[in-house]
Amino acid sequence: MSFWRMFLAVFLANTLSCLVVGLTLLLIMASASQFYASSLEAEYQAMARAFEQIGQSLVEPFKPPTASEIKARDRARQRETNERIKKRMIVDKNREMCNFWTSEYLNDKTAQNEMYKRSACQRLRQSSLL
């Protein structure tokens, strides 16, 4: 055999084998892409249904409060306000007493005035912690 015949035979064999391998890979890739596309579509549908169910369970329709709920909430607020005012008045009264007995003790340094001052200022410290 001549060199050119041998070269042509090897060239054609290599070309034919590359063609066969390429077509085989092309068919495999096409079937794999169809498989992955269908599985991704199914997964997407499942996730869409799950998110839809979650969204529906999280969103509750707004219902306005009833008159009794509004009155109860207002009473609770009023009660809290009254308690804060009462505590504030107690602290103010205790501060006034502490200042009074401090000034009395500074004017007249007797043991009784010191005891009253200490007691009034102690009440002020305790009521300030409330």
Buried (B, 14 or more C-beta within 10 A) or exposed (E): EEEEEEEEEEEEEEEEEEEEEEEEEEEEEEEEEEEEEEEEEEEEEEEEEEEEEEEEEEEEEEEEEEEEEEEEEEEEEEEEEEEEEEEEEBBEBBBEBBBEBBEBBEEEEEEEBBEBBBEBBEBBEEBEEE
